[in-house]
Amino acid sequence: MKVELSSLLLFIAVLLMISCRSDCANSACPGACFQGKCICEDGCIGTECERCPRVIERFPEPIMGICPTHRTGDLLMQDTVRQEISVTIRSVGNLIQAVIKFSLLELGSDSTFASSEIKQIIAEIPEELELLSIENNPSAGCLNIDGSGVLQTCLQSVSSPVQSFEMQSRSFTSDMDVGVCSLEHAHANIFFNAIRIVVR
């Protein structure tokens, strides 16, 4: 009788454990249950798998008037100029940051050189969301050899974070191309595509 009673108690204990584990803390778990936890599919989380990955879009404002800092040579770009610009986007917490590098190198004369690197926040994700990844290509760039100095446009693909770059290496209103920061002097402009961000 004692053996039968102990067996019965053991059976009831196992049954309770299975029941406790299978109900996932009494939540409406659409996935599998394991030790009282809901095992979600497709990257979802939550007691009822209610938080799933999804894509949201952010549309950054253009960044205008990026001026290179004078490094060497005089302040004039009199000969052909090598213009180079790049953008790399990355997540910093719930922020999207763009790292921008812009340089001008005069190919001849006294080899005037100017360059800058700036970091700018271009998008923000609400704190209640978890940023998982960025779908756009992380980097975009443009290299142009130009002798005119006028504003040159470089278009990008739809998967790029950048829609187009604009670069100008000379001023047509003064005797200084670099060393002064304005839209009339050497500068670059960046126009962004939609940034596609995976959150949950």
N, C-alpha and C positions, 0 to 999 in steps of 0.2 A: 504494500500500500504506500509506504514511504517512497519507494522507487517511482511508482506511478505518479505520485504527487509532485515529486521533484522534476520529473520529466514534463509534467503538465505546466509547472511554473516556468521551466526553461523555454518551452514552446511559446508560452504567452509573452515572455520577455523578448524573444526573437521576433515575434509577430509585431510587438509594439515598436521595436527598433526599425523594422522594415517599414512600418506604417509612418513612423516619424520621418524617416529618410525620404520616403516616396512622395510625401505631400509638399516638399520644398517649403517648409514653414507656412503651410496653408496658403501659399500664393498661387496665382493662376499662371504657373510656369508653362510656356508653350514648348519648351525644350525638354531635354532629359534631366532627371533629378539624380544627384549623387551626394550622399551624406547630408541631406537637407538643403543642398544648394542647387539652384537652377543653372544647368549648363546650357547656355544659349548658342545659337548658330549664327553664322554670317557676321561675326564680330560684335554682336549685340551684348549688352550688359544690363544689370538690374534684376530685381527680384522677379519681375515678369517679362524680362528681356525687352523692356520698353525703350532703352536707349540704343539705337542702331546707327552705324555709320551712314552719313548722308553728305551730299556735296552742296556747299553754299558758294555763292560768288560775291566777290568784292571788286569794286571798280575804282582803282586809285586815281586821284587827281594827277594831271600832268605835273612834272617837275620842270620848271622853266628857269633859264638863266644860270645854268651850272657853269661857273667860271674856273678855268685852270689857273693855278698859282704859278707865277713866273719863277723859274728855277735858274736857268743859265742863258747867256747871250743877251742881246739887246731886247727891246720891247716890241720889235717889228717882225712880222712874218712876211718877208719880201719874196722868198722863193717858194717852190713847191712844198707843201706841208703834209706830213703824215698825221692823219687824224684817227684817233682810236678811242673807242668808248665801250664799256661793258657794264652789265648789271647782273648781280647775283641776288636772288631772293632766298630768304631763310626764315624759319620760325624762331621767335624768341619769346618763350612762354606762349601767350595768346595773341602775340603781335606778329605781323609780317614785316620784316625789315628788308630794305633794298640797299645793297652795297654797290656804290657807283664809282667807277674809275674812268677818268677822262684825261687824255693827254694830247698835246700838239708838239710835233718836232719838225722844225724847219730843216729841209734836206738841202743844205747848201749855205752859202754866206757864213754867218757866225753860229749856225745851228742853234738858234733860239729854241728853248725847251720850256714847256709849261705843263703842269699836271696837278690833278687833285683827286682825292678819294673822300667820299662822303658816305655816311650811313643815315638812312632816313626811314622812319616808319611809314608804310604806305597802306596798311590795313590793320584792323583790330577785330578780334573775335570775342563775343560776350563771355564773361567769366564762367557762366554756367555750362558752357560747352567745352569739350575736350578736343583740342586740335590734333588730328592724327597724321595728316600729310598734306602736301601741296601737289596738285595734279599737273600744273604747268611744268615745262622744263625749268630747271633751277637757274639757268644762265642764258643771257643773250648778249650779243656784241656786234660791233660794226667797225671795220677798218676801211679807211678811204684815203687815197693819195690825191690831193687837190691842189691845183695851181691858181685857181681863181679867188679862193677865200670866201666865196659867197656861201649862203646857207645850203648845205647838202642834206638830203633826206635818205635814210636807209630804212627800208621796210622789213618787218619780221614776219614769221609764220604765226598762225593762230595758236599754236601750242607754246609759243614764247610768252614770257611775262610782259614783253614789250611789243607794242604795236609798231612804233617807229621811233628812230633817233633822228635828231636834227643837229648838225654841227656846223659852226662857222669859225674860221680861223683868223679873219681879219676885220678891222674896223674901217669903215668908209667915211667916217666923220671926224677922225682925229689922227694924230701921228703916233698913237699907241694902240697896238693890237691886243697885247696882254698887259697885266699890271693894273687894269681898271676893270671892275666887274659891272657889266650892264649888257642889255640886249643889243647894244650898238657895237660892242667889242666882241672878241673871241668868246664863244660860249656854246653850250649844248642844251637841247631840250629833249625831254623824254615823255612819250605818250604810251600809256599802258594798255594792254589787253585786260579782259576780266581775269582776275586771279581766282582759280577754282580750288577750294579748300575742303578737304574731307574732315568732318567733325562728327561727334556723337555726344 
